[in-house]
């Protein structure tokens, strides 16, 4: 592969327009994500975040098994840093890779899709594998989950199986905010299986487990305060004539 133009904020701003910069950033992220998805599949890869600072570009790799990502005495992470540096023509020290553990892997669609992929490759029955994944997701505190497996499951005829649990929003801006989705391809002996995992995240005011923004149709009724009872002295009844 030919090295891509160096991906730093200063060169981007100096040489190319805003539109081209956003496209270049998107292409860089897509290629980096594809590389890490293939390379760190067994380490429970769950996404990447790119932070560009004036001094260097920081790449934070999220995974369930961070120790395996780092490798023995940090050897693996140094190898990945070298590959990224050569591919995207970074200067020495201009790019830094870090590994971050996923806080709750049960609420991470990518981690669960990878887990399901390896269960299917290992020969576990589709129904049993999917129900196991669903139960684990729901026990981790998700509002809802959906798993779809399609392809040649048993017979020669391809079909799709859908497994659902809990509450799942499909449309609107809320779906983009609350639903975490991952797609994986499982290379089986009889053909390729498609795996889709969707997780409806719970509302979390701190923003750690799920989105801070509450759902628009969730209404909280505040109990009224108890008003103090003011006793009014009764007037003596006037005699009737």
Secondary structure as the mmCIF struct_conf table of DSSP 4:
data_model
#
loop_
_struct_conf.conf_type_id
_struct_conf.id
_struct_conf.beg_label_comp_id
_struct_conf.beg_label_asym_id
_struct_conf.beg_label_seq_id
_struct_conf.end_label_comp_id
_struct_conf.end_label_asym_id
_struct_conf.end_label_seq_id
HELX_LH_PP_P HELX_LH_PP_P1 UNK A 2 UNK A 6
HELX_RH_AL_P HELX_RH_AL_P1 UNK A 9 UNK A 15
BEND BEND1 UNK A 16 UNK A 16
HELX_RH_AL_P HELX_RH_AL_P2 UNK A 18 UNK A 39
TURN_TY1_P TURN_TY1_P1 UNK A 40 UNK A 40
HELX_RH_3T_P HELX_RH_3T_P1 UNK A 41 UNK A 43
TURN_TY1_P TURN_TY1_P2 UNK A 44 UNK A 44
STRN STRN1 UNK A 45 UNK A 52
BEND BEND2 UNK A 54 UNK A 55
STRN STRN2 UNK A 57 UNK A 63
BEND BEND3 UNK A 64 UNK A 64
HELX_RH_AL_P HELX_RH_AL_P3 UNK A 66 UNK A 70
HELX_RH_3T_P HELX_RH_3T_P2 UNK A 72 UNK A 74
HELX_RH_AL_P HELX_RH_AL_P4 UNK A 75 UNK A 87
TURN_TY1_P TURN_TY1_P3 UNK A 88 UNK A 89
HELX_LH_PP_P HELX_LH_PP_P2 UNK A 90 UNK A 91
TURN_TY1_P TURN_TY1_P4 UNK A 92 UNK A 93
BEND BEND4 UNK A 94 UNK A 94
STRN STRN3 UNK A 95 UNK A 101
BEND BEND5 UNK A 103 UNK A 103
HELX_RH_3T_P HELX_RH_3T_P3 UNK A 105 UNK A 107
HELX_RH_AL_P HELX_RH_AL_P5 UNK A 109 UNK A 121
TURN_TY1_P TURN_TY1_P5 UNK A 122 UNK A 123
HELX_RH_AL_P HELX_RH_AL_P6 UNK A 126 UNK A 139
TURN_TY1_P TURN_TY1_P6 UNK A 140 UNK A 141
BEND BEND6 UNK A 143 UNK A 143
STRN STRN4 UNK A 144 UNK A 151
BEND BEND7 UNK A 153 UNK A 157
STRN STRN5 UNK A 159 UNK A 166
BEND BEND8 UNK A 171 UNK A 171
HELX_RH_AL_P HELX_RH_AL_P7 UNK A 172 UNK A 178
STRN STRN6 UNK A 179 UNK A 187
BEND BEND9 UNK A 189 UNK A 191
STRN STRN7 UNK A 192 UNK A 200
HELX_LH_PP_P HELX_LH_PP_P3 UNK A 201 UNK A 203
TURN_TY1_P TURN_TY1_P7 UNK A 205 UNK A 206
BEND BEND10 UNK A 207 UNK A 210
BEND BEND11 UNK A 212 UNK A 213
HELX_LH_PP_P HELX_LH_PP_P4 UNK A 214 UNK A 215
TURN_TY1_P TURN_TY1_P8 UNK A 216 UNK A 217
HELX_LH_PP_P HELX_LH_PP_P5 UNK A 221 UNK A 240
#
